[in-house]
Amino acid sequence: MELSNYELVRYPSGQLVITRIVTTASGAPSSGPRDVVGVYTSEQEAQRALDRFAGRAPQRSTDARPAATLRG
């Protein structure tokens, strides 16, 4: 799905809600209800979810280290 099909709504309570925008046959946004895709408490979580919806791989932090391997 395209990222343009999603909307991030920030509420005064601090919640971030991602909704999916339904479009008409002509491609215009529908005036009907939107589908709630997720509710988040941090903007970073919401941004990672949007990245997943857009098909982008999550970015790793620069200090990430590979897992240790066991040696016998």
Backbone as CSV, one residue per row, in Angstrom:
resi,resn,N_x,N_y,N_z,CA_x,CA_y,CA_z,C_x,C_y,C_z
1,MET,0.839,-1.191,0.000,0.000,0.000,0.000,0.875,1.241,0.000
2,GLU,0.361,2.260,-0.576,1.074,3.532,-0.574,0.929,4.216,0.767
3,LEU,1.950,4.941,1.139,1.912,5.671,2.396,0.855,6.758,2.360
4,SER,0.508,7.237,1.172,-0.510,8.286,1.063,-1.900,7.774,1.459
5,ASN,-2.052,6.466,1.618,-3.327,5.900,2.048,-3.485,5.944,3.564
6,TYR,-2.466,6.436,4.272,-2.490,6.456,5.725,-2.414,7.882,6.249
7,GLU,-2.961,8.063,7.426,-2.958,9.382,8.056,-2.569,9.198,9.527
8,LEU,-1.687,10.045,10.018,-1.283,10.021,11.416,-2.009,11.151,12.133
9,VAL,-2.805,10.790,13.152,-3.596,11.768,13.897,-3.040,11.837,15.309
10,ARG,-2.701,13.037,15.742,-2.182,13.244,17.094,-3.270,13.885,17.936
11,TYR,-3.630,13.220,19.041,-4.664,13.722,19.935,-4.038,14.482,21.101
12,PRO,-4.777,15.437,21.691,-4.256,16.197,22.836,-3.851,15.313,24.018
13,SER,-4.422,14.119,24.119,-4.074,13.204,25.204,-2.682,12.609,25.039
14,GLY,-2.096,12.794,23.856,-0.767,12.251,23.592,-0.797,11.007,22.724
15,GLN,-1.965,10.452,22.475,-2.065,9.276,21.626,-1.845,9.647,20.169
16,LEU,-1.215,8.730,19.465,-1.028,8.860,18.025,-1.788,7.712,17.378
17,VAL,-2.671,8.026,16.455,-3.507,7.024,15.815,-3.230,7.042,14.316
18,ILE,-2.980,5.867,13.768,-2.798,5.742,12.323,-4.096,5.205,11.750
19,THR,-4.628,5.915,10.778,-5.847,5.481,10.105,-5.555,5.243,8.632
20,ARG,-6.343,4.372,8.040,-6.228,4.116,6.600,-7.342,4.873,5.921
21,ILE,-6.981,5.652,4.939,-7.943,6.467,4.209,-8.530,5.637,3.078
22,VAL,-9.829,5.534,3.049,-10.528,4.814,1.986,-10.768,5.798,0.851
23,THR,-10.511,5.361,-0.376,-10.707,6.244,-1.522,-11.862,5.741,-2.379
24,THR,-12.458,6.671,-3.115,-13.533,6.332,-4.045,-12.922,5.755,-5.317
25,ALA,-13.771,5.318,-6.219,-13.297,4.750,-7.478,-12.474,5.752,-8.280
26,SER,-12.766,7.036,-8.105,-12.015,8.059,-8.845,-10.709,8.434,-8.150
27,GLY,-10.455,7.855,-6.956,-9.205,8.124,-6.249,-9.294,9.224,-5.214
28,ALA,-10.458,9.841,-5.075,-10.639,10.902,-4.085,-10.896,10.269,-2.711
29,PRO,-10.439,10.919,-1.642,-10.711,10.382,-0.300,-12.216,10.284,-0.044
30,SER,-12.622,9.186,0.531,-14.031,8.972,0.857,-14.395,9.781,2.096
31,SER,-15.631,10.223,2.160,-16.077,10.980,3.331,-16.537,10.052,4.451
32,GLY,-16.496,8.760,4.213,-16.930,7.779,5.207,-15.906,7.595,6.313
33,PRO,-16.181,6.670,7.205,-15.268,6.434,8.325,-13.931,5.869,7.858
34,ARG,-12.930,6.114,8.646,-11.589,5.611,8.348,-11.322,4.370,9.203
35,ASP,-10.481,3.491,8.706,-10.095,2.302,9.455,-8.926,2.643,10.368
36,VAL,-9.056,2.327,11.649,-7.946,2.531,12.578,-6.994,1.359,12.410
37,VAL,-5.738,1.679,12.132,-4.723,0.664,11.904,-3.922,0.411,13.178
38,GLY,-3.644,1.460,13.944,-2.880,1.294,15.167,-2.955,2.522,16.042
39,VAL,-2.746,2.302,17.338,-2.720,3.386,18.321,-1.394,3.287,19.056
40,TYR,-0.687,4.402,19.151,0.658,4.409,19.721,0.794,5.519,20.754
41,THR,1.742,5.330,21.655,1.985,6.342,22.679,3.229,7.158,22.396
42,SER,4.046,6.716,21.446,5.238,7.494,21.104,5.292,7.715,19.598
43,GLU,5.830,8.837,19.226,5.932,9.171,17.808,6.897,8.238,17.097
44,GLN,7.915,7.776,17.798,8.878,6.852,17.190,8.214,5.533,16.815
45,GLU,7.363,5.004,17.697,6.631,3.775,17.389,5.725,3.979,16.181
46,ALA,5.023,5.089,16.163,4.111,5.381,15.051,4.880,5.513,13.743
47,GLN,6.040,6.136,13.778,6.845,6.308,12.564,7.355,4.962,12.063
48,ARG,7.757,4.090,12.979,8.205,2.748,12.572,7.055,1.978,11.923
49,ALA,5.863,2.118,12.465,4.701,1.451,11.879,4.421,1.990,10.480
50,LEU,4.493,3.291,10.306,4.286,3.876,8.972,5.332,3.369,7.993
51,ASP,6.569,3.237,8.453,7.630,2.701,7.595,7.312,1.275,7.166
52,ARG,6.792,0.470,8.097,6.411,-0.907,7.746,5.273,-0.916,6.734
53,PHE,4.286,-0.051,6.924,3.161,0.010,5.991,3.614,0.435,4.601
54,ALA,4.624,1.282,4.541,5.131,1.761,3.260,6.084,0.764,2.607
55,GLY,6.418,-0.308,3.342,7.307,-1.315,2.789,8.765,-0.992,2.953
56,ARG,9.069,-0.007,3.786,10.471,0.329,4.038,10.967,-0.495,5.210
57,ALA,12.193,-0.947,5.102,12.788,-1.730,6.189,13.071,-0.823,7.381
58,PRO,12.899,-1.347,8.594,13.226,-0.531,9.769,14.716,-0.227,9.807
59,GLN,15.034,0.981,10.212,16.435,1.376,10.279,17.019,0.967,11.615
60,ARG,18.250,0.498,11.571,18.933,0.111,12.794,19.704,1.295,13.329
61,SER,19.868,1.294,14.629,20.667,2.368,15.220,22.130,2.122,14.885
62,THR,22.929,3.155,14.925,24.328,3.041,14.535,25.144,2.246,15.535
63,ASP,24.658,2.088,16.762,25.421,1.348,17.751,24.952,-0.102,17.883
64,ALA,24.138,-0.568,16.958,23.676,-1.948,17.019,24.849,-2.897,16.750
65,ARG,24.872,-3.968,17.505,25.948,-4.945,17.359,25.330,-6.286,17.021
66,PRO,26.062,-7.097,16.236,25.516,-8.420,15.916,25.457,-9.290,17.168
67,ALA,24.568,-10.255,17.144,24.427,-11.164,18.283,25.697,-11.986,18.468
68,ALA,26.019,-12.313,19.693,27.200,-13.118,19.987,26.967,-14.548,19.543
69,THR,28.033,-15.203,19.106,27.930,-16.601,18.703,28.603,-17.466,19.766
70,LEU,28.078,-18.667,19.926,28.652,-19.606,20.894,29.762,-20.397,20.234
71,ARG,30.837,-20.563,20.960,31.947,-21.364,20.437,32.140,-22.558,21.366
72,GLY,32.315,-23.710,20.756,32.413,-24.916,21.563,33.751,-25.435,21.821
